[in-house]
Amino acid sequence: IRVLFDWTLLRSANYPVRPRLLRHPTEWSAWLTPWYAAGDAGDDYLRGEAPLRFSAVAENPGVLTARRQEKLRAIAADLRRSPHALLVAAYDYGAGTIVLDGNHRLAAAIAFGGEQPALAITVSGPADPAILPDLANVPGRRPVS
């Protein structure tokens, strides 16, 4: 997992973790990636932009860097050759869900024609940027008191 997630805060707060079976890509289309329009992994959240939704990637893969688009096409080809369920990690912040690990697999399935189900291991907690900086600009975020 390459997102800037504070595992120490997660462990100390004892947030609930649950599995969630997603049978079709439409079930995660509204979820957020930790990616930003034409950006790459890193400090894009500092510019005040909201992370991209999987639906935005599906509708216009051109919002991603060329390198990331190439990677998604290669993963989609692998998924078509050998279909299987996708295993991902996600964080539910109440007003939405952001994927922590498995973004490329989910994006490839939704953007380039996969029908794979996914098993999301989901942590539920507050929309606190101290836990995950990408939460600073997510839709529906309420300040943590």
Residue pairs with C-beta under 8 A, 6 or more apart in sequence:
1 89
1 100
1 101
2 41
2 101
3 34
3 100
3 101
3 132
3 134
4 132
4 133
4 134
5 91
5 100
5 131
5 132
6 130
6 131
6 132
9 128
9 130
9 131
10 123
10 125
10 131
13 125
15 123
15 124
15 125
16 123
16 124
17 121
17 122
17 123
17 124
18 121
18 122
18 124
19 119
19 120
19 121
19 122
20 90
20 119
20 120
20 121
20 122
21 117
21 118
21 119
21 120
22 28
22 117
22 118
22 119
22 120
23 117
24 115
24 117
25 54
25 58
25 106
25 109
25 110
25 114
25 115
25 116
27 118
28 54
28 97
28 99
28 106
28 110
28 118
28 120
29 53
29 54
29 55
29 58
29 110
30 53
30 54
30 55
30 96
31 53
31 54
31 90
31 96
31 97
31 98
31 99
31 106
32 50
32 51
32 52
32 53
32 54
32 96
32 97
32 98
32 99
32 134
32 138
33 51
33 52
33 53
33 54
33 57
33 98
33 99
33 103
33 106
33 107
34 41
34 51
34 98
34 99
34 100
34 103
34 134
35 41
35 44
35 51
35 52
35 57
35 64
35 68
35 103
36 44
36 45
36 47
36 49
36 51
36 52
37 49
37 52
37 63
38 63
38 64
38 65
39 49
39 65
40 65
40 67
40 68
45 51
45 129
45 133
45 134
45 136
45 137
48 136
48 137
49 137
50 137
50 138
50 139
51 98
51 134
51 137
51 138
52 63
52 64
54 106
54 107
54 110
54 111
55 110
56 63
57 63
57 64
57 72
57 107
57 110
57 111
58 107
58 110
58 111
61 69
61 72
61 111
61 112
62 69
64 72
68 104
71 104
72 104
72 107
72 108
72 111
72 112
73 108
73 112
75 104
75 105
75 108
76 108
76 109
76 111
76 112
76 113
76 114
79 105
79 108
79 109
79 114
79 116
80 113
80 114
83 114
83 115
83 116
84 116
85 116
85 117
85 118
85 119
86 102
86 105
86 106
86 109
86 116
86 117
86 118
86 119
87 102
87 118
87 119
87 121
88 99
88 100
88 101
88 102
88 103
88 105
88 106
88 118
88 119
88 120
88 121
89 99
89 100
89 101
89 102
89 120
89 121
89 122
89 123
90 97
90 98
90 99
90 100
90 102
90 120
90 121
90 122
90 123
91 97
91 98
91 99
91 100
91 122
91 123
91 124
91 125
91 131
91 132
92 122
92 123
92 124
92 125
93 125
93 126
93 127
93 135
93 138
93 141
94 124
94 126
94 127
94 140
94 142
95 127
95 138
95 139
95 140
95 141
95 142
96 138
96 139
96 140
97 120
97 122
98 132
98 134
98 135
98 138
99 106
99 120
100 132
102 118
102 120
105 118
106 118
108 114
109 115
109 116
109 118
125 131
126 144
127 135
127 138
127 140
127 141
127 142
127 144
128 135
128 144
129 135
129 136
130 144
135 141
